[in-house]
Amino acid sequence: MNCNDFVELVTEFLDGALSEGDERRFIEHLAECSGCETYLDQFRQTIATTGELTPDGISSDARQHLLSAFRDWQRDA
């Protein structure tokens, strides 16, 4: 597994949704790559800090700003 594959699978790993083989490859890569270990730690910290973000939990302006930012991000990608 390379770092790009690792990043693509982080949310599935945290949700416990990886197949047994993918989870094994994910953990093997994690053991060998300090950059991905840092990425996973930062991802976990972000989740812990932000908690659960729901549409009802943010203002209409903030929601529109986020939707706009992600719309633009997808176009640029």
Buried (B, 14 or more C-beta within 10 A) or exposed (E): BEEEEBEEBBEBBEEEEBEEEBBEBBEEBBEEBEEBBEBBEEBEEEEEEEEEEEEEEEEEEEBEEEEEEEEEEEEEE
